[in-house]
Amino acid sequence: MKSIGIVRKLDHAGRFVMPISLRRTLGLDKDGAVEIFVDGDTVMLRRYSPACVFCKSMDDVINFEDTIVCKACAQKLGKLAE
Ligand SMILES: [Zn+2]
């Protein structure tokens, strides 16, 4: 992990603005989402891309009761339940 030399102050609500250049680099648009990770006193952000819990595919994913599943795996599960 390397520093990119940018420091941001948090506002009264704990928010900060991610620089536009960084958002563009990460492919984050105004409706994008980031996933937050913590390791000791280090906070890491990663562009959030929902992936299927079974096959890790990011194509045709659906959210079923707070679990991300792709349609192909959902169909396989459906056949198991028949
Ligand atoms: Zn899947």
PDB file of the backbone (N, CA, C, O) and the ligand in Angstrom, with CONECT records:
HET     ZN  A 101       1
ATOM      1  N   MET A   1       0.856  -1.175   0.000  1.00  0.00           N
ATOM      2  CA  MET A   1       0.000   0.000   0.000  1.00  0.00           C
ATOM      3  C   MET A   1       0.895   1.229   0.000  1.00  0.00           C
ATOM      4  O   MET A   1       1.863   1.297   0.757  1.00  0.00           O
ATOM      5  N   LYS A   2       0.570   2.212  -0.858  1.00  0.00           N
ATOM      6  CA  LYS A   2       1.386   3.420  -0.928  1.00  0.00           C
ATOM      7  C   LYS A   2       0.528   4.660  -0.708  1.00  0.00           C
ATOM      8  O   LYS A   2      -0.659   4.674  -1.034  1.00  0.00           O
ATOM      9  N   SER A   3       1.146   5.700  -0.151  1.00  0.00           N
ATOM     10  CA  SER A   3       0.455   6.971   0.022  1.00  0.00           C
ATOM     11  C   SER A   3       0.399   7.685  -1.318  1.00  0.00           C
ATOM     12  O   SER A   3       1.358   7.638  -2.089  1.00  0.00           O
ATOM     13  N   ILE A   4      -0.731   8.353  -1.605  1.00  0.00           N
ATOM     14  CA  ILE A   4      -0.816   9.144  -2.827  1.00  0.00           C
ATOM     15  C   ILE A   4      -0.667  10.629  -2.504  1.00  0.00           C
ATOM     16  O   ILE A   4      -0.886  11.481  -3.365  1.00  0.00           O
ATOM     17  N   GLY A   5      -0.295  10.935  -1.268  1.00  0.00           N
ATOM     18  CA  GLY A   5       0.030  12.308  -0.890  1.00  0.00           C
ATOM     19  C   GLY A   5      -1.153  13.235  -0.740  1.00  0.00           C
ATOM     20  O   GLY A   5      -0.987  14.453  -0.814  1.00  0.00           O
ATOM     21  N   ILE A   6      -2.318  12.712  -0.536  1.00  0.00           N
ATOM     22  CA  ILE A   6      -3.512  13.543  -0.380  1.00  0.00           C
ATOM     23  C   ILE A   6      -4.032  13.382   1.045  1.00  0.00           C
ATOM     24  O   ILE A   6      -4.205  12.263   1.530  1.00  0.00           O
ATOM     25  N   VAL A   7      -4.280  14.507   1.708  1.00  0.00           N
ATOM     26  CA  VAL A   7      -4.838  14.493   3.058  1.00  0.00           C
ATOM     27  C   VAL A   7      -6.177  15.209   3.009  1.00  0.00           C
ATOM     28  O   VAL A   7      -6.289  16.291   2.431  1.00  0.00           O
ATOM     29  N   ARG A   8      -7.174  14.617   3.604  1.00  0.00           N
ATOM     30  CA  ARG A   8      -8.503  15.229   3.661  1.00  0.00           C
ATOM     31  C   ARG A   8      -8.951  15.298   5.116  1.00  0.00           C
ATOM     32  O   ARG A   8      -8.754  14.351   5.877  1.00  0.00           O
ATOM     33  N   LYS A   9      -9.555  16.422   5.501  1.00  0.00           N
ATOM     34  CA  LYS A   9     -10.132  16.550   6.831  1.00  0.00           C
ATOM     35  C   LYS A   9     -11.566  16.036   6.800  1.00  0.00           C
ATOM     36  O   LYS A   9     -12.280  16.208   5.812  1.00  0.00           O
ATOM     37  N   LEU A  10     -11.970  15.410   7.886  1.00  0.00           N
ATOM     38  CA  LEU A  10     -13.354  14.980   8.019  1.00  0.00           C
ATOM     39  C   LEU A  10     -14.201  16.168   8.445  1.00  0.00           C
ATOM     40  O   LEU A  10     -13.730  17.022   9.197  1.00  0.00           O
ATOM     41  N   ASP A  11     -15.437  16.237   7.980  1.00  0.00           N
ATOM     42  CA  ASP A  11     -16.331  17.285   8.453  1.00  0.00           C
ATOM     43  C   ASP A  11     -16.987  16.850   9.763  1.00  0.00           C
ATOM     44  O   ASP A  11     -16.673  15.788  10.299  1.00  0.00           O
ATOM     45  N   HIS A  12     -17.885  17.666  10.266  1.00  0.00           N
ATOM     46  CA  HIS A  12     -18.499  17.388  11.571  1.00  0.00           C
ATOM     47  C   HIS A  12     -19.243  16.067  11.613  1.00  0.00           C
ATOM     48  O   HIS A  12     -19.440  15.502  12.689  1.00  0.00           O
ATOM     49  N   ALA A  13     -19.666  15.559  10.445  1.00  0.00           N
ATOM     50  CA  ALA A  13     -20.398  14.287  10.389  1.00  0.00           C
ATOM     51  C   ALA A  13     -19.476  13.116  10.062  1.00  0.00           C
ATOM     52  O   ALA A  13     -19.947  11.991   9.889  1.00  0.00           O
ATOM     53  N   GLY A  14     -18.164  13.366   9.974  1.00  0.00           N
ATOM     54  CA  GLY A  14     -17.219  12.288   9.693  1.00  0.00           C
ATOM     55  C   GLY A  14     -17.045  11.994   8.212  1.00  0.00           C
ATOM     56  O   GLY A  14     -16.506  10.948   7.850  1.00  0.00           O
ATOM     57  N   ARG A  15     -17.492  12.898   7.352  1.00  0.00           N
ATOM     58  CA  ARG A  15     -17.403  12.688   5.907  1.00  0.00           C
ATOM     59  C   ARG A  15     -16.169  13.362   5.330  1.00  0.00           C
ATOM     60  O   ARG A  15     -15.640  14.318   5.897  1.00  0.00           O
ATOM     61  N   PHE A  16     -15.732  12.856   4.217  1.00  0.00           N
ATOM     62  CA  PHE A  16     -14.685  13.529   3.444  1.00  0.00           C
ATOM     63  C   PHE A  16     -15.004  13.350   1.968  1.00  0.00           C
ATOM     64  O   PHE A  16     -15.767  12.465   1.581  1.00  0.00           O
ATOM     65  N   VAL A  17     -14.404  14.208   1.155  1.00  0.00           N
ATOM     66  CA  VAL A  17     -14.616  14.122  -0.289  1.00  0.00           C
ATOM     67  C   VAL A  17     -13.424  13.407  -0.904  1.00  0.00           C
ATOM     68  O   VAL A  17     -12.274  13.804  -0.718  1.00  0.00           O
ATOM     69  N   MET A  18     -13.727  12.333  -1.649  1.00  0.00           N
ATOM     70  CA  MET A  18     -12.668  11.625  -2.358  1.00  0.00           C
ATOM     71  C   MET A  18     -12.326  12.440  -3.608  1.00  0.00           C
ATOM     72  O   MET A  18     -13.230  12.806  -4.359  1.00  0.00           O
ATOM     73  N   PRO A  19     -11.059  12.729  -3.846  1.00  0.00           N
ATOM     74  CA  PRO A  19     -10.689  13.545  -5.004  1.00  0.00           C
ATOM     75  C   PRO A  19     -11.228  12.958  -6.312  1.00  0.00           C
ATOM     76  O   PRO A  19     -11.247  11.743  -6.506  1.00  0.00           O
ATOM     77  N   ILE A  20     -11.664  13.850  -7.197  1.00  0.00           N
ATOM     78  CA  ILE A  20     -12.236  13.417  -8.475  1.00  0.00           C
ATOM     79  C   ILE A  20     -11.240  12.583  -9.272  1.00  0.00           C
ATOM     80  O   ILE A  20     -11.628  11.638  -9.959  1.00  0.00           O
ATOM     81  N   SER A  21      -9.968  12.927  -9.182  1.00  0.00           N
ATOM     82  CA  SER A  21      -8.971  12.156  -9.948  1.00  0.00           C
ATOM     83  C   SER A  21      -8.927  10.710  -9.453  1.00  0.00           C
ATOM     84  O   SER A  21      -8.760   9.785 -10.248  1.00  0.00           O
ATOM     85  N   LEU A  22      -9.075  10.516  -8.149  1.00  0.00           N
ATOM     86  CA  LEU A  22      -9.071   9.163  -7.592  1.00  0.00           C
ATOM     87  C   LEU A  22     -10.349   8.422  -7.974  1.00  0.00           C
ATOM     88  O   LEU A  22     -10.327   7.233  -8.292  1.00  0.00           O
ATOM     89  N   ARG A  23     -11.473   9.158  -7.936  1.00  0.00           N
ATOM     90  CA  ARG A  23     -12.740   8.523  -8.334  1.00  0.00           C
ATOM     91  C   ARG A  23     -12.691   8.081  -9.786  1.00  0.00           C
ATOM     92  O   ARG A  23     -13.176   7.004 -10.135  1.00  0.00           O
ATOM     93  N   ARG A  24     -12.107   8.912 -10.622  1.00  0.00           N
ATOM     94  CA  ARG A  24     -11.999   8.537 -12.046  1.00  0.00           C
ATOM     95  C   ARG A  24     -11.084   7.338 -12.214  1.00  0.00           C
ATOM     96  O   ARG A  24     -11.378   6.433 -12.995  1.00  0.00           O
ATOM     97  N   THR A  25      -9.981   7.327 -11.490  1.00  0.00           N
ATOM     98  CA  THR A  25      -9.042   6.208 -11.577  1.00  0.00           C
ATOM     99  C   THR A  25      -9.712   4.905 -11.179  1.00  0.00           C
ATOM    100  O   THR A  25      -9.466   3.863 -11.787  1.00  0.00           O
ATOM    101  N   LEU A  26     -10.568   4.961 -10.146  1.00  0.00           N
ATOM    102  CA  LEU A  26     -11.237   3.760  -9.654  1.00  0.00           C
ATOM    103  C   LEU A  26     -12.525   3.436 -10.413  1.00  0.00           C
ATOM    104  O   LEU A  26     -13.143   2.396 -10.184  1.00  0.00           O
ATOM    105  N   GLY A  27     -12.925   4.337 -11.320  1.00  0.00           N
ATOM    106  CA  GLY A  27     -14.149   4.100 -12.076  1.00  0.00           C
ATOM    107  C   GLY A  27     -15.398   4.299 -11.246  1.00  0.00           C
ATOM    108  O   GLY A  27     -16.412   3.639 -11.472  1.00  0.00           O
ATOM    109  N   LEU A  28     -15.331   5.206 -10.285  1.00  0.00           N
ATOM    110  CA  LEU A  28     -16.487   5.486  -9.429  1.00  0.00           C
ATOM    111  C   LEU A  28     -17.248   6.671  -9.987  1.00  0.00           C
ATOM    112  O   LEU A  28     -16.690   7.759 -10.129  1.00  0.00           O
ATOM    113  N   ASP A  29     -18.521   6.471 -10.307  1.00  0.00           N
ATOM    114  CA  ASP A  29     -19.340   7.603 -10.705  1.00  0.00           C
ATOM    115  C   ASP A  29     -20.107   8.086  -9.488  1.00  0.00           C
ATOM    116  O   ASP A  29     -19.869   7.603  -8.381  1.00  0.00           O
ATOM    117  N   LYS A  30     -21.027   9.032  -9.670  1.00  0.00           N
ATOM    118  CA  LYS A  30     -21.691   9.633  -8.512  1.00  0.00           C
ATOM    119  C   LYS A  30     -22.545   8.635  -7.744  1.00  0.00           C
ATOM    120  O   LYS A  30     -22.824   8.856  -6.565  1.00  0.00           O
ATOM    121  N   ASP A  31     -22.963   7.557  -8.364  1.00  0.00           N
ATOM    122  CA  ASP A  31     -23.747   6.540  -7.675  1.00  0.00           C
ATOM    123  C   ASP A  31     -22.915   5.323  -7.279  1.00  0.00           C
ATOM    124  O   ASP A  31     -23.452   4.307  -6.838  1.00  0.00           O
ATOM    125  N   GLY A  32     -21.605   5.438  -7.441  1.00  0.00           N
ATOM    126  CA  GLY A  32     -20.724   4.320  -7.113  1.00  0.00           C
ATOM    127  C   GLY A  32     -20.711   4.046  -5.620  1.00  0.00           C
ATOM    128  O   GLY A  32     -21.181   4.856  -4.821  1.00  0.00           O
ATOM    129  N   ALA A  33     -20.177   2.911  -5.259  1.00  0.00           N
ATOM    130  CA  ALA A  33     -20.097   2.535  -3.856  1.00  0.00           C
ATOM    131  C   ALA A  33     -18.698   2.008  -3.557  1.00  0.00           C
ATOM    132  O   ALA A  33     -18.035   1.441  -4.425  1.00  0.00           O
ATOM    133  N   VAL A  34     -18.267   2.202  -2.334  1.00  0.00           N
ATOM    134  CA  VAL A  34     -16.977   1.680  -1.896  1.00  0.00           C
ATOM    135  C   VAL A  34     -17.206   0.742  -0.718  1.00  0.00           C
ATOM    136  O   VAL A  34     -18.153   0.895   0.054  1.00  0.00           O
ATOM    137  N   GLU A  35     -16.329  -0.212  -0.608  1.00  0.00           N
ATOM    138  CA  GLU A  35     -16.356  -1.158   0.499  1.00  0.00           C
ATOM    139  C   GLU A  35     -15.240  -0.738   1.443  1.00  0.00           C
ATOM    140  O   GLU A  35     -14.147  -0.402   0.988  1.00  0.00           O
ATOM    141  N   ILE A  36     -15.493  -0.750   2.752  1.00  0.00           N
ATOM    142  CA  ILE A  36     -14.546  -0.255   3.752  1.00  0.00           C
ATOM    143  C   ILE A  36     -13.922  -1.429   4.486  1.00  0.00           C
ATOM    144  O   ILE A  36     -14.621  -2.331   4.947  1.00  0.00           O
ATOM    145  N   PHE A  37     -12.608  -1.408   4.590  1.00  0.00           N
ATOM    146  CA  PHE A  37     -11.858  -2.439   5.307  1.00  0.00           C
ATOM    147  C   PHE A  37     -11.027  -1.761   6.385  1.00  0.00           C
ATOM    148  O   PHE A  37     -10.584  -0.628   6.197  1.00  0.00           O
ATOM    149  N   VAL A  38     -10.813  -2.422   7.491  1.00  0.00           N
ATOM    150  CA  VAL A  38     -10.010  -1.885   8.582  1.00  0.00           C
ATOM    151  C   VAL A  38      -8.971  -2.919   8.972  1.00  0.00           C
ATOM    152  O   VAL A  38      -9.271  -4.106   9.099  1.00  0.00           O
ATOM    153  N   ASP A  39      -7.737  -2.449   9.162  1.00  0.00           N
ATOM    154  CA  ASP A  39      -6.647  -3.307   9.633  1.00  0.00           C
ATOM    155  C   ASP A  39      -5.855  -2.478  10.642  1.00  0.00           C
ATOM    156  O   ASP A  39      -5.018  -1.657  10.264  1.00  0.00           O
ATOM    157  N   GLY A  40      -6.125  -2.700  11.917  1.00  0.00           N
ATOM    158  CA  GLY A  40      -5.475  -1.878  12.947  1.00  0.00           C
ATOM    159  C   GLY A  40      -5.943  -0.442  12.813  1.00  0.00           C
ATOM    160  O   GLY A  40      -7.142  -0.171  12.874  1.00  0.00           O
ATOM    161  N   ASP A  41      -5.000   0.488  12.630  1.00  0.00           N
ATOM    162  CA  ASP A  41      -5.374   1.894  12.474  1.00  0.00           C
ATOM    163  C   ASP A  41      -5.415   2.319  11.006  1.00  0.00           C
ATOM    164  O   ASP A  41      -5.400   3.510  10.696  1.00  0.00           O
ATOM    165  N   THR A  42      -5.467   1.348  10.119  1.00  0.00           N
ATOM    166  CA  THR A  42      -5.511   1.634   8.683  1.00  0.00           C
ATOM    167  C   THR A  42      -6.910   1.358   8.147  1.00  0.00           C
ATOM    168  O   THR A  42      -7.481   0.294   8.388  1.00  0.00           O
ATOM    169  N   VAL A  43      -7.454   2.327   7.416  1.00  0.00           N
ATOM    170  CA  VAL A  43      -8.753   2.177   6.765  1.00  0.00           C
ATOM    171  C   VAL A  43      -8.508   2.124   5.263  1.00  0.00           C
ATOM    172  O   VAL A  43      -7.830   2.987   4.705  1.00  0.00           O
ATOM    173  N   MET A  44      -9.057   1.119   4.620  1.00  0.00           N
ATOM    174  CA  MET A  44      -8.879   0.965   3.171  1.00  0.00           C
ATOM    175  C   MET A  44     -10.240   0.994   2.496  1.00  0.00           C
ATOM    176  O   MET A  44     -11.221   0.472   3.025  1.00  0.00           O
ATOM    177  N   LEU A  45     -10.286   1.604   1.336  1.00  0.00           N
ATOM    178  CA  LEU A  45     -11.505   1.668   0.541  1.00  0.00           C
ATOM    179  C   LEU A  45     -11.270   0.931  -0.762  1.00  0.00           C
ATOM    180  O   LEU A  45     -10.199   1.033  -1.359  1.00  0.00           O
ATOM    181  N   ARG A  46     -12.266   0.195  -1.196  1.00  0.00           N
ATOM    182  CA  ARG A  46     -12.173  -0.500  -2.478  1.00  0.00           C
ATOM    183  C   ARG A  46     -13.491  -0.310  -3.212  1.00  0.00           C
ATOM    184  O   ARG A  46     -14.561  -0.357  -2.605  1.00  0.00           O
ATOM    185  N   ARG A  47     -13.408  -0.093  -4.533  1.00  0.00           N
ATOM    186  CA  ARG A  47     -14.626   0.038  -5.309  1.00  0.00           C
ATOM    187  C   ARG A  47     -15.468  -1.209  -5.073  1.00  0.00           C
ATOM    188  O   ARG A  47     -14.992  -2.336  -5.202  1.00  0.00           O
ATOM    189  N   TYR A  48     -16.722  -0.981  -4.725  1.00  0.00           N
ATOM    190  CA  TYR A  48     -17.594  -2.097  -4.408  1.00  0.00           C
ATOM    191  C   TYR A  48     -18.158  -2.706  -5.684  1.00  0.00           C
ATOM    192  O   TYR A  48     -18.820  -2.024  -6.466  1.00  0.00           O
ATOM    193  N   SER A  49     -17.903  -3.947  -5.883  1.00  0.00           N
ATOM    194  CA  SER A  49     -18.456  -4.689  -7.013  1.00  0.00           C
ATOM    195  C   SER A  49     -19.078  -5.956  -6.464  1.00  0.00           C
ATOM    196  O   SER A  49     -18.363  -6.889  -6.099  1.00  0.00           O
ATOM    197  N   PRO A  50     -20.383  -6.002  -6.402  1.00  0.00           N
ATOM    198  CA  PRO A  50     -21.014  -7.195  -5.853  1.00  0.00           C
ATOM    199  C   PRO A  50     -20.711  -8.416  -6.710  1.00  0.00           C
ATOM    200  O   PRO A  50     -20.780  -8.360  -7.937  1.00  0.00           O
ATOM    201  N   ALA A  51     -20.378  -9.503  -6.058  1.00  0.00           N
ATOM    202  CA  ALA A  51     -20.060 -10.749  -6.758  1.00  0.00           C
ATOM    203  C   ALA A  51     -20.838 -11.892  -6.114  1.00  0.00           C
ATOM    204  O   ALA A  51     -21.171 -11.850  -4.929  1.00  0.00           O
ATOM    205  N   CYS A  52     -21.112 -12.890  -6.905  1.00  0.00           N
ATOM    206  CA  CYS A  52     -21.828 -14.085  -6.450  1.00  0.00           C
ATOM    207  C   CYS A  52     -21.024 -14.760  -5.321  1.00  0.00           C
ATOM    208  O   CYS A  52     -19.812 -14.941  -5.442  1.00  0.00           O
ATOM    209  N   VAL A  53     -21.698 -15.125  -4.240  1.00  0.00           N
ATOM    210  CA  VAL A  53     -21.010 -15.769  -3.116  1.00  0.00           C
ATOM    211  C   VAL A  53     -20.486 -17.159  -3.490  1.00  0.00           C
ATOM    212  O   VAL A  53     -19.587 -17.680  -2.829  1.00  0.00           O
ATOM    213  N   PHE A  54     -21.036 -17.754  -4.534  1.00  0.00           N
ATOM    214  CA  PHE A  54     -20.625 -19.109  -4.909  1.00  0.00           C
ATOM    215  C   PHE A  54     -19.515 -19.115  -5.953  1.00  0.00           C
ATOM    216  O   PHE A  54     -18.493 -19.775  -5.761  1.00  0.00           O
ATOM    217  N   CYS A  55     -19.699 -18.392  -7.051  1.00  0.00           N
ATOM    218  CA  CYS A  55     -18.735 -18.496  -8.152  1.00  0.00           C
ATOM    219  C   CYS A  55     -17.923 -17.216  -8.358  1.00  0.00           C
ATOM    220  O   CYS A  55     -17.032 -17.179  -9.207  1.00  0.00           O
ATOM    221  N   LYS A  56     -18.226 -16.169  -7.589  1.00  0.00           N
ATOM    222  CA  LYS A  56     -17.523 -14.879  -7.656  1.00  0.00           C
ATOM    223  C   LYS A  56     -17.767 -14.109  -8.946  1.00  0.00           C
ATOM    224  O   LYS A  56     -17.103 -13.100  -9.187  1.00  0.00           O
ATOM    225  N   SER A  57     -18.697 -14.554  -9.779  1.00  0.00           N
ATOM    226  CA  SER A  57     -19.041 -13.826 -10.997  1.00  0.00           C
ATOM    227  C   SER A  57     -19.723 -12.509 -10.626  1.00  0.00           C
ATOM    228  O   SER A  57     -20.463 -12.436  -9.645  1.00  0.00           O
ATOM    229  N   MET A  58     -19.462 -11.466 -11.427  1.00  0.00           N
ATOM    230  CA  MET A  58     -20.117 -10.182 -11.215  1.00  0.00           C
ATOM    231  C   MET A  58     -21.180  -9.928 -12.283  1.00  0.00           C
ATOM    232  O   MET A  58     -21.737  -8.834 -12.368  1.00  0.00           O
ATOM    233  N   ASP A  59     -21.457 -10.960 -13.102  1.00  0.00           N
ATOM    234  CA  ASP A  59     -22.444 -10.819 -14.178  1.00  0.00           C
ATOM    235  C   ASP A  59     -23.809 -11.323 -13.716  1.00  0.00           C
ATOM    236  O   ASP A  59     -23.915 -12.371 -13.078  1.00  0.00           O
ATOM    237  N   ASP A  60     -24.844 -10.566 -14.047  1.00  0.00           N
ATOM    238  CA  ASP A  60     -26.229 -10.975 -13.759  1.00  0.00           C
ATOM    239  C   ASP A  60     -26.434 -11.355 -12.296  1.00  0.00           C
ATOM    240  O   ASP A  60     -27.028 -12.392 -12.003  1.00  0.00           O
ATOM    241  N   VAL A  61     -25.952 -10.531 -11.387  1.00  0.00           N
ATOM    242  CA  VAL A  61     -26.115 -10.852  -9.970  1.00  0.00           C
ATOM    243  C   VAL A  61     -27.426 -10.278  -9.449  1.00  0.00           C
ATOM    244  O   VAL A  61     -27.900  -9.240  -9.910  1.00  0.00           O
ATOM    245  N   ILE A  62     -27.994 -10.977  -8.482  1.00  0.00           N
ATOM    246  CA  ILE A  62     -29.206 -10.536  -7.814  1.00  0.00           C
ATOM    247  C   ILE A  62     -28.951 -10.567  -6.309  1.00  0.00           C
ATOM    248  O   ILE A  62     -28.111 -11.327  -5.825  1.00  0.00           O
ATOM    249  N   ASN A  63     -29.679  -9.740  -5.584  1.00  0.00           N
ATOM    250  CA  ASN A  63     -29.558  -9.720  -4.133  1.00  0.00           C
ATOM    251  C   ASN A  63     -30.746 -10.487  -3.574  1.00  0.00           C
ATOM    252  O   ASN A  63     -31.886 -10.034  -3.675  1.00  0.00           O
ATOM    253  N   PHE A  64     -30.480 -11.644  -2.986  1.00  0.00           N
ATOM    254  CA  PHE A  64     -31.540 -12.449  -2.387  1.00  0.00           C
ATOM    255  C   PHE A  64     -31.317 -12.486  -0.882  1.00  0.00           C
ATOM    256  O   PHE A  64     -30.389 -13.133  -0.397  1.00  0.00           O
ATOM    257  N   GLU A  65     -32.171 -11.791  -0.155  1.00  0.00           N
ATOM    258  CA  GLU A  65     -32.100 -11.727   1.305  1.00  0.00           C
ATOM    259  C   GLU A  65     -30.686 -11.391   1.778  1.00  0.00           C
ATOM    260  O   GLU A  65     -30.100 -12.094   2.602  1.00  0.00           O
ATOM    261  N   ASP A  66     -30.157 -10.291   1.232  1.00  0.00           N
ATOM    262  CA  ASP A  66     -28.839  -9.759   1.576  1.00  0.00           C
ATOM    263  C   ASP A  66     -27.685 -10.684   1.179  1.00  0.00           C
ATOM    264  O   ASP A  66     -26.592 -10.581   1.737  1.00  0.00           O
ATOM    265  N   THR A  67     -27.913 -11.572   0.238  1.00  0.00           N
ATOM    266  CA  THR A  67     -26.854 -12.420  -0.293  1.00  0.00           C
ATOM    267  C   THR A  67     -26.821 -12.252  -1.805  1.00  0.00           C
ATOM    268  O   THR A  67     -27.845 -12.366  -2.477  1.00  0.00           O
ATOM    269  N   ILE A  68     -25.619 -11.979  -2.335  1.00  0.00           N
ATOM    270  CA  ILE A  68     -25.469 -11.769  -3.768  1.00  0.00           C
ATOM    271  C   ILE A  68     -25.268 -13.126  -4.446  1.00  0.00           C
ATOM    272  O   ILE A  68     -24.364 -13.883  -4.092  1.00  0.00           O
ATOM    273  N   VAL A  69     -26.109 -13.413  -5.405  1.00  0.00           N
ATOM    274  CA  VAL A  69     -26.055 -14.685  -6.143  1.00  0.00           C
ATOM    275  C   VAL A  69     -26.246 -14.365  -7.623  1.00  0.00           C
ATOM    276  O   VAL A  69     -27.086 -13.539  -7.979  1.00  0.00           O
ATOM    277  N   CYS A  70     -25.463 -15.022  -8.487  1.00  0.00           N
ATOM    278  CA  CYS A  70     -25.671 -14.824  -9.923  1.00  0.00           C
ATOM    279  C   CYS A  70     -26.856 -15.692 -10.367  1.00  0.00           C
ATOM    280  O   CYS A  70     -27.220 -16.661  -9.700  1.00  0.00           O
ATOM    281  N   LYS A  71     -27.432 -15.326 -11.485  1.00  0.00           N
ATOM    282  CA  LYS A  71     -28.614 -16.053 -11.955  1.00  0.00           C
ATOM    283  C   LYS A  71     -28.292 -17.508 -12.257  1.00  0.00           C
ATOM    284  O   LYS A  71     -29.130 -18.384 -12.041  1.00  0.00           O
ATOM    285  N   ALA A  72     -27.078 -17.777 -12.759  1.00  0.00           N
ATOM    286  CA  ALA A  72     -26.710 -19.166 -13.080  1.00  0.00           C
ATOM    287  C   ALA A  72     -26.697 -20.016 -11.807  1.00  0.00           C
ATOM    288  O   ALA A  72     -27.226 -21.127 -11.806  1.00  0.00           O
ATOM    289  N   CYS A  73     -26.102 -19.510 -10.728  1.00  0.00           N
ATOM    290  CA  CYS A  73     -26.067 -20.266  -9.467  1.00  0.00           C
ATOM    291  C   CYS A  73     -27.461 -20.355  -8.860  1.00  0.00           C
ATOM    292  O   CYS A  73     -27.816 -21.379  -8.275  1.00  0.00           O
ATOM    293  N   ALA A  74     -28.259 -19.291  -8.992  1.00  0.00           N
ATOM    294  CA  ALA A  74     -29.631 -19.334  -8.474  1.00  0.00           C
ATOM    295  C   ALA A  74     -30.426 -20.421  -9.184  1.00  0.00           C
ATOM    296  O   ALA A  74     -31.225 -21.118  -8.559  1.00  0.00           O
ATOM    297  N   GLN A  75     -30.208 -20.566 -10.488  1.00  0.00           N
ATOM    298  CA  GLN A  75     -30.912 -21.625 -11.230  1.00  0.00           C
ATOM    299  C   GLN A  75     -30.451 -23.003 -10.760  1.00  0.00           C
ATOM    300  O   GLN A  75     -31.267 -23.915 -10.628  1.00  0.00           O
ATOM    301  N   LYS A  76     -29.148 -23.164 -10.506  1.00  0.00           N
ATOM    302  CA  LYS A  76     -28.647 -24.459  -9.999  1.00  0.00           C
ATOM    303  C   LYS A  76     -29.255 -24.765  -8.637  1.00  0.00           C
ATOM    304  O   LYS A  76     -29.632 -25.906  -8.368  1.00  0.00           O
ATOM    305  N   LEU A  77     -29.353 -23.742  -7.767  1.00  0.00           N
ATOM    306  CA  LEU A  77     -29.963 -23.949  -6.453  1.00  0.00           C
ATOM    307  C   LEU A  77     -31.432 -24.334  -6.591  1.00  0.00           C
ATOM    308  O   LEU A  77     -31.936 -25.193  -5.867  1.00  0.00           O
ATOM    309  N   GLY A  78     -32.110 -23.682  -7.535  1.00  0.00           N
ATOM    310  CA  GLY A  78     -33.512 -23.985  -7.755  1.00  0.00           C
ATOM    311  C   GLY A  78     -33.718 -25.436  -8.168  1.00  0.00           C
ATOM    312  O   GLY A  78     -34.677 -26.083  -7.748  1.00  0.00           O
ATOM    313  N   LYS A  79     -32.801 -25.942  -9.002  1.00  0.00           N
ATOM    314  CA  LYS A  79     -32.915 -27.339  -9.447  1.00  0.00           C
ATOM    315  C   LYS A  79     -32.650 -28.301  -8.285  1.00  0.00           C
ATOM    316  O   LYS A  79     -33.262 -29.368  -8.220  1.00  0.00           O
ATOM    317  N   LEU A  80     -31.749 -27.939  -7.370  1.00  0.00           N
ATOM    318  CA  LEU A  80     -31.479 -28.782  -6.200  1.00  0.00           C
ATOM    319  C   LEU A  80     -32.695 -28.870  -5.294  1.00  0.00           C
ATOM    320  O   LEU A  80     -32.931 -29.890  -4.648  1.00  0.00           O
ATOM    321  N   ALA A  81     -33.470 -27.779  -5.254  1.00  0.00           N
ATOM    322  CA  ALA A  81     -34.628 -27.731  -4.360  1.00  0.00           C
ATOM    323  C   ALA A  81     -35.841 -28.440  -4.941  1.00  0.00           C
ATOM    324  O   ALA A  81     -36.822 -28.673  -4.235  1.00  0.00           O
ATOM    325  N   GLU A  82     -35.781 -28.785  -6.221  1.00  0.00           N
ATOM    326  CA  GLU A  82     -36.957 -29.440  -6.848  1.00  0.00           C
ATOM    327  C   GLU A  82     -37.123 -30.872  -6.374  1.00  0.00           C
ATOM    328  O   GLU A  82     -38.052 -31.559  -6.799  1.00  0.00           O
TER     329      GLU A  82
HETATM  330 ZN    ZN A 101     -22.621 -17.681  -9.198  1.00  0.00          ZN2+
END
